[in-house]
Amino acid sequence: MSRFFDLVSKPAREMGGFLPTPPPKRAPADSQPRLIKLDSNENPFGPSPRAIEAMEAALAAANSYPDDDCAELRRKLAACHDVPAEQVLVTAGSTALLGLLCQTMLAPGLNAVTSERSFIVYSMAVHATGAQLIEAAMREDGFDLAAILAAINEDTRLVFLANPNNPTGTMLEAAAVDKFIAEVPGHVVVVLDEAYYEFAAHFAGRRKVEYSRSLSYLRRGASVIVLRTFSKAHGLAGLRVGYGLGPAELLAYCARMRDTFSVSSVAQAAAVAALDDLNHVGRVVSNNAEQAQILGVGLSELGYRVVPTAANFLYCDVGEDAAGVAGRLRDEGISVRPLGGWGAPSCMRVSIGTPEQNQIFLSAVRKIAGIS
């Protein structure tokens, strides 16, 4: 028995931690980095030049604490989404808001519901409260909304729908979500996790389908929280800034649980500036859609099963142990995410990089597959 085993909480004893991929080895200053990271769904083009300029300006005031209320950013987000500022809560990444929602809504004896093979932080945030996470079975790599509804019981307080889903990249269309929201019981809050919103909206436009009507639920007073982030399309993952849109009363309860000064002044300044650079986001999502097609074709030609994506990554079944494939790719200088921990041992998730990165990746995959 270890020294603190009997002293820490039951969730702390039983939870597994998040396992990020190892950082790339330091390369000499005059050489290129040795590892191409296609494992964390990061924006390969980085932040907007406007955001970088805003960050540099904010550094001069780094001796002062940030605005705890993120007032300027909240006002700007409220204007962008045409909702009152009281319906916006800014946090240190959307994952922080997931934790706040669980702390606010859950306790031992209660539960949350989601799908299997979805965002790994749902499990971590729920179990940290001592509550249970119920995972409904998937259907054809996507959510089975009927199964999720059937899993809800009198002890359920939250339902998590990642749309698009991470790691499968599959998207629920607006009409299906409408029907689902209408059938959820009144004691349950639905969390619509739209971390990949900008990519999904772009894909939906190309495919002539409707992606999201999430803000309309807020405007009619539904028990819905919408999560968005600056980590993906805006390229600010390293700054940790995200936000939620939802009922003012519920967000106010969540705000009470938030760490003081949790969103840095640099992050706030960068996010405010990033919202103004629509051209940067447009270039990012256009490249993503074009490169998704190229990567999908290249991987399919190798006999791999690639699920059509609505995000900035591909879910790929390689037909063998994906961890082994990922290890061989790492030897070639490329990092991808094997998905054995999600219950899909033959699958991997590949973030969509720059055109150059993607070609290097495809060349490496062909090499390890024995195809010149």
VEXDREN-2710 file (C-alpha; in Angstrom, 1 decimal):
% VEXDREN-2710
k/r/px/py/pz
1/MET/0.0/0.0/0.0
2/SER/1.4/3.4/-1.0
3/ARG/1.7/6.3/1.5
4/PHE/-1.3/8.3/0.3
5/PHE/-3.6/5.6/-1.2
6/ASP/-6.0/5.7/1.8
7/LEU/-5.9/9.5/2.0
8/VAL/-6.8/10.6/-1.5
9/SER/-10.4/10.5/-2.8
10/LYS/-11.8/7.5/-4.5
11/PRO/-12.0/9.2/-7.9
12/ALA/-8.3/10.1/-7.6
13/ARG/-7.4/6.5/-6.9
14/GLU/-9.4/5.1/-9.7
15/MET/-9.1/7.6/-12.6
16/GLY/-6.6/7.2/-15.3
17/GLY/-4.8/10.4/-16.4
18/PHE/-4.7/11.8/-19.9
19/LEU/-1.6/10.5/-21.8
20/PRO/-0.3/13.1/-24.3
21/THR/2.1/12.0/-26.9
22/PRO/5.8/12.5/-25.9
23/PRO/7.2/15.9/-26.9
24/PRO/9.5/16.0/-29.9
25/LYS/13.2/15.9/-29.1
26/ARG/15.0/19.2/-29.2
27/ALA/16.7/19.7/-32.5
28/PRO/19.7/21.9/-33.2
29/ALA/18.8/25.6/-33.7
30/ASP/19.9/25.4/-37.4
31/SER/17.8/22.3/-38.3
32/GLN/14.2/21.5/-38.8
33/PRO/12.2/19.9/-36.0
34/ARG/12.5/16.1/-36.1
35/LEU/8.9/15.3/-35.5
36/ILE/5.8/16.2/-37.5
37/LYS/2.9/16.3/-35.0
38/LEU/-0.3/15.0/-36.5
39/ASP/-1.7/13.7/-33.2
40/SER/-3.4/16.5/-31.4
41/ASN/-5.6/18.2/-34.0
42/GLU/-3.7/21.5/-33.8
43/ASN/-3.8/24.2/-36.4
44/PRO/-0.7/23.7/-38.5
45/PHE/-0.7/27.4/-39.7
46/GLY/-0.6/28.9/-36.2
47/PRO/-2.3/32.0/-34.9
48/SER/-3.5/34.9/-36.9
49/PRO/-0.9/37.6/-37.4
50/ARG/-3.3/40.0/-35.6
51/ALA/-3.4/37.6/-32.6
52/ILE/0.4/37.5/-32.5
53/GLU/0.5/41.3/-32.5
54/ALA/-2.1/41.5/-29.8
55/MET/-0.1/39.0/-27.7
56/GLU/3.1/40.9/-28.0
57/ALA/1.3/44.1/-26.9
58/ALA/-0.3/42.3/-23.9
59/LEU/3.1/41.1/-22.6
60/ALA/4.0/44.6/-21.4
61/ALA/1.2/44.4/-18.9
62/ALA/2.0/40.9/-17.7
63/ASN/2.8/42.2/-14.2
64/SER/-0.9/42.8/-13.7
65/TYR/-3.6/40.1/-13.1
66/PRO/-5.9/39.5/-16.0
67/ASP/-9.6/40.6/-16.1
68/ASP/-11.2/37.7/-14.2
69/ASP/-14.5/38.3/-16.0
70/CYS/-12.9/38.4/-19.5
71/ALA/-15.3/41.3/-20.1
72/GLU/-14.0/42.5/-23.4
73/LEU/-13.9/39.1/-24.9
74/ARG/-17.3/38.2/-23.5
75/ARG/-18.9/41.3/-25.0
76/LYS/-17.3/40.5/-28.4
77/LEU/-18.4/36.9/-28.3
78/ALA/-21.9/38.0/-27.3
79/ALA/-22.1/40.4/-30.2
80/CYS/-20.7/37.7/-32.6
81/HIS/-23.4/35.2/-31.6
82/ASP/-26.2/37.7/-30.9
83/VAL/-26.8/36.6/-27.4
84/PRO/-26.6/38.6/-24.1
85/ALA/-23.2/38.7/-22.4
86/GLU/-24.7/36.9/-19.4
87/GLN/-25.0/33.9/-21.7
88/VAL/-21.3/33.7/-22.4
89/LEU/-18.7/32.2/-20.0
90/VAL/-15.0/32.2/-21.0
91/THR/-12.7/29.6/-19.5
92/ALA/-9.2/28.2/-19.8
93/GLY/-10.1/26.1/-22.8
94/SER/-13.5/24.4/-23.3
95/THR/-12.2/21.5/-21.3
96/ALA/-12.2/23.7/-18.2
97/LEU/-15.8/24.4/-18.7
98/LEU/-16.5/20.7/-19.0
99/GLY/-15.0/20.3/-15.6
100/LEU/-17.0/23.2/-14.2
101/LEU/-20.3/21.8/-15.6
102/CYS/-19.5/18.4/-13.9
103/GLN/-18.6/20.0/-10.6
104/THR/-21.8/22.1/-10.7
105/MET/-24.2/19.4/-11.9
106/LEU/-22.9/16.0/-10.7
107/ALA/-22.2/14.2/-7.5
108/PRO/-21.9/10.5/-6.4
109/GLY/-25.1/8.7/-7.3
110/LEU/-25.7/10.8/-10.4
111/ASN/-24.6/10.2/-13.9
112/ALA/-23.9/11.7/-17.3
113/VAL/-24.5/10.1/-20.7
114/THR/-22.5/10.2/-23.9
115/SER/-21.5/7.8/-26.7
116/GLU/-18.7/5.3/-26.6
117/ARG/-15.5/6.3/-28.5
118/SER/-16.0/10.1/-27.8
119/PHE/-13.9/12.9/-26.3
120/ILE/-11.8/11.4/-23.5
121/VAL/-12.2/14.4/-21.2
122/TYR/-15.9/13.6/-20.6
123/SER/-14.9/10.5/-18.7
124/MET/-12.2/12.3/-16.7
125/ALA/-14.4/15.3/-15.8
126/VAL/-17.4/13.1/-14.7
127/HIS/-15.4/10.6/-12.7
128/ALA/-13.6/13.4/-10.9
129/THR/-16.9/14.2/-9.2
130/GLY/-17.6/10.6/-8.1
131/ALA/-20.4/10.4/-10.6
132/GLN/-20.9/7.7/-13.3
133/LEU/-20.5/8.1/-17.1
134/ILE/-22.8/5.9/-19.2
135/GLU/-21.6/5.3/-22.7
136/ALA/-24.1/4.3/-25.3
137/ALA/-23.0/2.1/-28.2
138/MET/-22.1/3.7/-31.5
139/ARG/-23.7/2.9/-34.9
140/GLU/-21.5/3.0/-38.0
141/ASP/-18.8/5.1/-36.4
142/GLY/-21.3/7.8/-35.4
143/PHE/-23.6/8.5/-32.5
144/ASP/-26.8/6.5/-32.0
145/LEU/-29.0/9.2/-30.7
146/ALA/-31.8/6.7/-29.9
147/ALA/-29.4/4.6/-27.8
148/ILE/-28.2/7.8/-25.9
149/LEU/-31.8/8.8/-25.2
150/ALA/-32.5/5.2/-23.9
151/ALA/-29.6/5.4/-21.6
152/ILE/-30.9/8.5/-19.8
153/ASN/-32.5/7.8/-16.4
154/GLU/-33.8/9.8/-13.4
155/ASP/-30.2/10.2/-12.1
156/THR/-28.9/11.7/-15.3
157/ARG/-28.0/15.4/-15.3
158/LEU/-25.8/15.9/-18.3
159/VAL/-25.6/14.5/-21.9
160/PHE/-22.4/15.2/-23.9
161/LEU/-22.7/15.3/-27.7
162/ALA/-19.4/16.1/-29.5
163/ASN/-20.4/17.4/-32.9
164/PRO/-18.3/16.6/-34.8
165/ASN/-17.1/13.8/-32.7
166/ASN/-13.5/13.3/-31.6
167/PRO/-12.0/10.9/-32.6
168/THR/-14.3/9.7/-35.4
169/GLY/-14.9/13.0/-37.1
170/THR/-18.5/12.2/-37.7
171/MET/-21.2/14.9/-37.7
172/LEU/-24.8/15.0/-36.6
173/GLU/-27.0/17.1/-38.9
174/ALA/-29.2/19.8/-37.4
175/ALA/-32.5/18.1/-37.9
176/ALA/-31.3/15.0/-36.0
177/VAL/-30.1/17.2/-33.1
178/ASP/-33.4/19.1/-33.1
179/LYS/-35.4/15.9/-32.7
180/PHE/-33.0/14.7/-29.9
181/ILE/-33.2/18.0/-28.0
182/ALA/-37.0/17.8/-28.1
183/GLU/-37.0/14.3/-26.5
184/VAL/-34.5/14.9/-23.7
185/PRO/-36.2/15.1/-20.3
186/GLY/-36.3/18.4/-18.4
187/HIS/-33.9/17.4/-15.6
188/VAL/-31.1/16.9/-18.1
189/VAL/-28.7/19.6/-19.6
190/VAL/-27.4/18.8/-23.1
191/VAL/-23.8/19.9/-23.7
192/LEU/-23.2/20.4/-27.5
193/ASP/-19.5/20.3/-27.8
194/GLU/-18.7/22.2/-31.0
195/ALA/-14.9/22.5/-30.7
196/TYR/-14.6/21.9/-34.4
197/TYR/-17.4/24.3/-35.4
198/GLU/-15.6/26.2/-38.1
199/PHE/-14.4/23.1/-39.9
200/ALA/-17.8/21.4/-39.7
201/ALA/-19.7/24.5/-40.9
202/HIS/-17.3/24.7/-43.9
203/PHE/-17.8/21.0/-44.7
204/ALA/-21.5/21.2/-44.3
205/GLY/-21.6/24.1/-46.8
206/ARG/-19.7/22.1/-49.4
207/ARG/-21.9/19.1/-48.8
208/LYS/-25.1/21.2/-48.9
209/VAL/-26.3/19.9/-45.5
210/GLU/-27.2/21.9/-42.4
211/TYR/-24.8/21.5/-39.5
212/SER/-25.9/23.3/-36.4
213/ARG/-28.8/25.3/-35.0
214/SER/-27.4/25.3/-31.5
215/LEU/-27.8/29.0/-30.9
216/SER/-31.5/28.8/-31.7
217/TYR/-31.9/26.4/-28.7
218/LEU/-30.4/29.1/-26.4
219/ARG/-32.7/31.8/-27.7
220/ARG/-35.7/29.8/-26.9
221/GLY/-34.5/28.9/-23.4
222/ALA/-33.6/25.3/-23.8
223/SER/-31.3/23.5/-21.3
224/VAL/-28.4/23.5/-23.6
225/ILE/-24.8/24.5/-23.3
226/VAL/-22.8/25.1/-26.4
227/LEU/-19.0/24.8/-26.2
228/ARG/-16.6/26.5/-28.6
229/THR/-12.8/27.0/-28.5
230/PHE/-10.0/29.1/-29.9
231/SER/-7.7/26.1/-29.9
232/LYS/-8.5/24.7/-33.3
233/ALA/-9.4/27.0/-36.3
234/HIS/-7.9/30.0/-34.5
235/GLY/-4.7/28.3/-33.7
236/LEU/-4.5/29.3/-30.0
237/ALA/-4.2/25.8/-28.4
238/GLY/-1.2/26.8/-26.4
239/LEU/-3.0/29.7/-24.7
240/ARG/-6.0/27.7/-23.4
241/VAL/-9.0/29.8/-24.1
242/GLY/-12.5/28.6/-24.8
243/TYR/-16.1/29.5/-24.0
244/GLY/-19.6/28.3/-23.4
245/LEU/-22.9/29.7/-24.5
246/GLY/-25.9/28.8/-22.3
247/PRO/-28.6/29.8/-19.8
248/ALA/-27.4/32.7/-17.8
249/GLU/-28.4/31.2/-14.4
250/LEU/-26.5/27.9/-15.1
251/LEU/-23.4/29.7/-16.3
252/ALA/-23.4/31.9/-13.2
253/TYR/-23.3/28.8/-11.0
254/CYS/-20.4/27.4/-13.1
255/ALA/-18.6/30.8/-12.8
256/ARG/-18.6/30.4/-9.0
257/MET/-16.6/27.2/-9.4
258/ARG/-14.0/28.7/-11.7
259/ASP/-10.4/29.3/-10.6
260/THR/-9.6/33.0/-10.1
261/PHE/-7.7/34.7/-13.0
262/SER/-7.8/31.4/-15.0
263/VAL/-7.6/33.0/-18.5
264/SER/-4.4/34.9/-18.9
265/SER/-4.3/38.5/-20.2
266/VAL/-2.3/37.3/-23.2
267/ALA/-4.9/34.7/-24.1
268/GLN/-7.7/37.2/-23.8
269/ALA/-6.0/39.7/-26.0
270/ALA/-5.2/37.0/-28.6
271/ALA/-8.7/35.7/-28.7
272/VAL/-10.2/39.2/-29.1
273/ALA/-7.9/39.9/-32.1
274/ALA/-8.4/36.4/-33.6
275/LEU/-12.2/37.0/-33.9
276/ASP/-11.5/39.9/-36.3
277/ASP/-9.3/37.9/-38.7
278/LEU/-11.9/36.1/-40.7
279/ASN/-9.5/35.7/-43.6
280/HIS/-7.1/33.7/-41.5
281/VAL/-9.8/31.3/-40.4
282/GLY/-11.1/31.1/-43.9
283/ARG/-7.7/30.0/-45.2
284/VAL/-7.3/27.5/-42.5
285/VAL/-10.7/25.8/-43.1
286/SER/-10.3/25.8/-46.9
287/ASN/-6.9/24.1/-46.7
288/ASN/-8.3/21.6/-44.2
289/ALA/-11.1/20.6/-46.6
290/GLU/-8.8/20.3/-49.6
291/GLN/-6.2/18.3/-47.7
292/ALA/-8.8/16.0/-46.1
293/GLN/-9.7/14.9/-49.6
294/ILE/-6.1/14.3/-50.5
295/LEU/-5.3/12.4/-47.4
296/GLY/-8.5/10.4/-47.6
297/VAL/-7.7/9.3/-51.1
298/GLY/-4.1/8.5/-50.3
299/LEU/-5.0/6.3/-47.3
300/SER/-7.9/4.6/-49.1
301/GLU/-5.5/3.6/-51.9
302/LEU/-3.5/1.7/-49.3
303/GLY/-6.6/-0.3/-48.4
304/TYR/-7.3/1.6/-45.2
305/ARG/-10.9/2.4/-44.3
306/VAL/-11.2/6.2/-43.9
307/VAL/-14.4/7.7/-42.3
308/PRO/-15.5/11.0/-44.0
309/THR/-14.6/13.8/-41.6
310/ALA/-16.3/17.1/-40.6
311/ALA/-13.3/18.1/-38.5
312/ASN/-9.5/18.7/-38.9
313/PHE/-8.5/15.1/-38.6
314/LEU/-9.2/11.7/-40.1
315/TYR/-10.3/8.5/-38.4
316/CYS/-8.7/5.6/-40.2
317/ASP/-8.9/1.8/-39.7
318/VAL/-5.6/0.3/-40.8
319/GLY/-6.7/-3.3/-40.4
320/GLU/-3.9/-4.2/-37.9
321/ASP/-2.5/-3.0/-34.6
322/ALA/-2.6/0.8/-35.0
323/ALA/-0.2/1.3/-32.1
324/GLY/2.4/-0.7/-34.1
325/VAL/1.7/1.5/-37.2
326/ALA/2.0/4.6/-35.1
327/GLY/5.3/3.4/-33.7
328/ARG/6.7/2.8/-37.2
329/LEU/5.5/6.2/-38.3
330/ARG/7.2/7.8/-35.3
331/ASP/10.4/6.2/-36.4
332/GLU/9.9/8.1/-39.7
333/GLY/9.4/11.4/-37.8
334/ILE/5.6/11.6/-37.7
335/SER/3.3/11.3/-34.7
336/VAL/-0.3/10.1/-35.0
337/ARG/-2.8/9.0/-32.4
338/PRO/-3.5/5.2/-32.1
339/LEU/-7.0/4.7/-30.6
340/GLY/-6.7/1.5/-28.6
341/GLY/-7.6/3.5/-25.5
342/TRP/-10.9/4.4/-27.2
343/GLY/-11.7/0.7/-27.9
344/ALA/-10.6/0.8/-31.5
345/PRO/-7.2/-0.9/-31.5
346/SER/-7.0/-1.1/-35.3
347/CYS/-7.7/2.6/-35.8
348/MET/-5.7/5.8/-35.6
349/ARG/-6.5/9.5/-35.8
350/VAL/-4.5/11.7/-38.1
351/SER/-4.6/15.5/-37.8
352/ILE/-4.7/17.3/-41.1
353/GLY/-1.5/19.3/-41.6
354/THR/-0.1/21.6/-44.2
355/PRO/0.2/20.3/-47.8
356/GLU/3.9/19.6/-47.2
357/GLN/3.3/17.7/-43.9
358/ASN/0.6/15.6/-45.5
359/GLN/2.7/14.6/-48.4
360/ILE/5.5/13.6/-46.0
361/PHE/3.0/11.6/-44.0
362/LEU/1.6/9.8/-47.0
363/SER/5.1/9.0/-48.2
364/ALA/5.9/7.5/-44.8
365/VAL/2.7/5.5/-44.7
366/ARG/3.5/4.0/-48.1
367/LYS/7.0/3.2/-47.0
368/ILE/6.0/1.3/-43.9
369/ALA/3.3/-0.5/-46.0
370/GLY/6.0/-1.6/-48.4
371/ILE/4.7/0.5/-51.3
372/SER/7.2/2.7/-53.0
END
